[in-house]
Amino acid sequence: MTAASSRPVPAHVLDAAIAWQLTLDSSTALEREEFAKWHAAHEEHARAWRQLGMLDQRFSVARGPARSALLQSREGIRRRMRKLGSGLASVVVIIGLGLFVSERYLPLDYWLADQRTATGEQRTVRLSDGTLLNLNTHSAVDVRFDDKRRLIVLQEGEILVETGHGDARPFIVETREGSMRALGTRFLVKREDDGTRLSVLQSAVAAHAQANPQEQILREGQQVLLRSDGLGSIAALAPGADAWTRGMLVVDNARLGDLLHELGRYRRGHLGVAPEVADLRITGSFPLHDTDKALSALLPTLPVQIERHTPYWVTVAKAQPSAP
C-alpha cells in the first residue's frame, strides 16, 4: 500500500462514502447508478471507498453487528454487549466499531448520543423540565438530569436552548472546551473547529473555560468563543444568528468561502469553492432546506458559476466568459 493511498481522506468525503455504503445495503438500480457516478467523479471518492473496504475486509465478521450498533441507542449497545459476553465475538465487534467510527472520521459520541440529527435535519425536543432544545444539522447531545443539576452535553453541532421555568436546579451546557450556566435565558451553543461559540439571545449566561473555573457573564446580544484554556474577546452578536431555526442562513458582508462552508453543513458530500472567488463578499438570506436553490441565488450577484460534478461533489468557481 502506498503512502498516498493509506493517508486519511477528508472527513466530508468519508462521510459521503459511509452514507453510500449504508444506502447500498438496500439500494435501487437508480441509486446504484448514482453511486457509480459519485465513485468515478474524483479519485478521493474512490480512495475513501477503498479505505472503507479495507475495514470491512479486516473485520468482516463484525460488519453486521457493528453497523447495527451504530444505528442504535447507547442502551441498545449495552444490551448487545451483554448478550455477546466476554468472548471473541464481543472483542471483534468492539474493535471493528471503534475503528469504523474513529474520532478522525465519525465520532462514536455522535452515534451514541441521546438526541441527534442527520445532515440537513433539524429537530425541536421538549425536555422533562419544560426546556425547549433545538438541534441544528448534524448535531448530538446527551441529557443528564439528576437531583442537583440539569446538564446538557453538546457532543457535535449546534443547539438553541430556551430554558424551562420553575426549576431551581442549575441548567448547564458543557462541551470539551468549557461550561455555560443559564441565567434564565435563550442562547446558542455551537461546536466549531477552534472551540465552542456561545451566543446569548436573551437574558444572560455565565461561562467558563475547562481550565479556568472563574465564570464570566455574557449579556443579551453578546457572543464569545470558548477554548479549553480561556475565553476569547466578547463581541456583538452576529445578525440572524438564530435564523437557522426558521430555515434560513443570514449573512452580512460575509466571505463567499465562509458562506459555502456553512451551507456545506446542510448537505451531504463535498461543497467546495475555487480560491480565486473564495474572498468575494456577499450579503443576503439563503434557504437551508434547499441548498441547491441557495447556490443558484449566488449567480445574479457574483461572477461565479456552479459546477455540479455529481449531486455529492459541487464546486463554486469563477464564471467563464461567454463564447462569442
N, C-alpha and C positions, 0 to 999 in steps of 0.2 A: 504494500500500500504506500503511495507517495505521500509526502507531507501535505501537498495541496489537497489531496482527496480526503485526508484524515482530519484536517483542521475543522473546527466547528463552523457550520453555516450560520448566517444571520438568523436571529430569533424569529423574525417575521416570516422568513422563508420556511423554516422548520415548522412554524405554526400552521402555515398553509399545507405543508406536506402531511402533518398529523391529521388535519381536517379531511384531506383527501383519503388518507388511509382508513379513517373511520367511515367515510362515505362509501368507499368501495366494498365494505363488508356486505352491503345490500344495495348495490347500485343498479341503475337502469342503463340501457345502451347509450342514451344521451349523456349521462353522467360519465360513463367510461370514455366516451369520445371527448368530452370536455377535459377530463383528466389527461388524456393523451396530448392534447394541445398545450395544456399547462406544463406537462413534463418536458415537452420539446422546445418550449419557448425560451429557456435560459439554462445555462449549464448549472447554475446554483440550484435550480429546481431538481435537476437530475441527481446532483450530488447529495441534496437533502434526502431524496428518496433512497439513494444507495445507503446512506448512513442509517436511516430507519430500518432498511432491510437487514443490515448487519446486526442490529439489536434483535430483530425478530428471529434471525437465524441462530444467534447465540443463546437466546432464551425462548426458543420455540415452545418448550414445554409449558412455560408460564404465560404464553401470549394471551390465551383466552381469559384466565383468571385475572391477570394484571389489567387487561383492558376493561373488563367488567368492573374491577375495583375502582378504576379511575372515575367511573360514572356513578359511583355510589357514595353515600354519606360516610363520615368517619365511623359511625357506629356500625354501618354495614361492613366496613373493612375489618373492624374488630371482631365481628361475628364470624367472618370468613377465616380470619387467622385462628380463632379458637377451634373452628371445625378442622382446619388443616393440621393443627397441633404443632409440635416442635420438630417434625420430620423434615425430610429433604424437600418435599413439595412446598412447605411454607418458606424455606430458605430461598428456593428458586423464585417464588412469587415476589418476595420482598426485594431481592437483588434486582430482578428484572424490572419491577415497578420503580425502584429507586433510580436506576439508570435511565429508564424511559422518560421519566419526568424530572430529570435533574434540574437544579436551580438555574443552570445555564440556559435551559430551554423552556420548561413549563413547570413552574414551581408546584411542588406537591401540596403546599399550603393552600393554593388556589382550589385544587380539586377537592380537598377535604374540608373546605370552609362550610360554615353553617348556612350561609347565603352567598350565592354567586350569580353573575350574569355572563352570558356569552358575548363574543364580539358583536357589536351593534345592538345589543339588547340593553334595555333599561327597565328597572323594576322598583316599585314602592312597597315597603314592608312596614306594617304597624307592629311594634314590639309590645310586650306584655304590660309595660308601664304607660303606654299611650304614645310613645315616641314614634315619629314617622322617619323612616330611613329610606332615602332614595339612592339606589345603586346605579352608577353610570355604566357605560360599556366596559366589558371585561373587568369586572370588579368582584372582590370577595371579602367577606367579613366573618368573624366569629363573634357570637353574642355570649357573653359570660356575666350573667347577672347572679348576684348572691345577696345575702342579708346586709352586707356592708356597702356594696357599690354596684353601679350599673356600668359594665365595661364592654366597649366595642373594640375589637382588634381589626384594623384595616390591613389586610394581607396584600391587596392588589387593587389598583384602580382609584376610584373617586366616589365619595358619598356626600350627600347633603343630609344634615341632621336637623330635625325640628323636635326639640326635647319635649317630653310629656311633663305635665304639671302635677303638683300634689304629691310628689315622691321625694322624701328627704335624703335618699341616698345620692351621693355624688354621681354625676354622669361623666364618664371619661372615655375618650377615644385614644387608643395607643397605636403607634406604628414602630418600626425598628428604630426610627430616629428620635422619638420622644413621646410626650403625653400631653393631651389637651383636655382641660376640665371645663365643662359648660357652666356658664353663669346665667341660666335661664335664657336660652338663645337659639338662634338659627345660624348654622355655619357649614362651610365646605371643608373637607379634608381630602387632599389628592396626593397620591404617591407619584413622585417624579424621579427622573434619573439621578438627580443630585440631592434629593431629600424629600421632605413632606411639606406641602404647601397648605397653610391654614388661612382661610378667608372668612371673615366674620360679617354676616349679613344683617344680624340683629343682635342687640344687647352686647355681650362680651364673652371672651373665652380666656382662661388662664392657661398658658402653655409653658412647658419647659423641655429642654433637650435631655436626651438619655443620660449624658454625662454630667449634667448640672441640674440639681433638683430645685433650684430657685425659679419660681414662676414669674412670668411676665404677662401682664394683662393686655389683650388686644381688644379694641373697641369696634363698634359698628363702623363698617366702611374701611377697615384695615386688613392687610394681609401680611404674612411673613413666611419665610422658608425655614423650616426646622432641619438642622443637620444633627447628627448624633453628638457633636461636640459643642453645639450652641445654636442660637437663633440669629438669623440674618437681620438686615435692616427692615424696619416696619415701613410698608409702602401703602399707597392708596389702593383700594380695591379696583380691579380691572372692570371696565364697563361690561355688563352682560355676563358676569362670572357664573351666574346660575341659569343662564339661558338654556343650557343643555337639558334642564328639567322640563322645558317646554319644546324640546326637539330642535333647538336652533344653536348654531355657533355664531357668536357675535365678536367681531374683531374691529379694532380701530387703529389704522396705520400699522398693521402687522406685516412682518416679513412673510412673503409667499411661502418660503420653506417652513416657517413655523405653523402657518395655517394648514399646510398639507400634512405636516406631522400630526397635528391634532385630528384632522379628518381621517387620517390613516388608522386611528384608534377605533373607528366605527365601521371598518370594512376588512374583510379577510384578504390575505395576500399582501402584495407589495404596492405601495403608493409612493413613487419617487418624484424627484424634481431635479432638473438639469442645473448644474452650478451657475450657468450664465443668467438664469432667471430667479434663482433662489432668494436674492436680496431685493426683488421688486416689492413695493409696498401696496397694501390693499386694505380697504375699509368696507365692511358690509355684514350682512347676515346670511347664513348658509344653512340649508336643511340637513340635519344629521341622519334622518331616516331614509334619505335618498342621496347618497354621496355622489352618484353619477350626475344628478341634477346640480349639486353643489359645484362640481368640477366644471360643468357646462357654463355656469354663471361667471366663471373667470374670463371666458373668451371675449365678451364685449368690451371689457375694460383693460385687459392686459395683453401685451404682444406675445401670447403663448398659444400652444396647441396641445391637445390631449392625445397621447399615443397609447392606444389600448392594444397591447400585445396579446393578452388573454384577459378574461374577467378578473384574474388574480395577479396580473402584473401590468400596472398602469403608470405612465410617466408623464409629468407636465414638462414640456420642452419649449424652447424658443420657437416662435412662429416662423415658418419658412415663407419667403416672398412668393407671391402667386406667379405662376408661369405666364409669360407674355402671350 
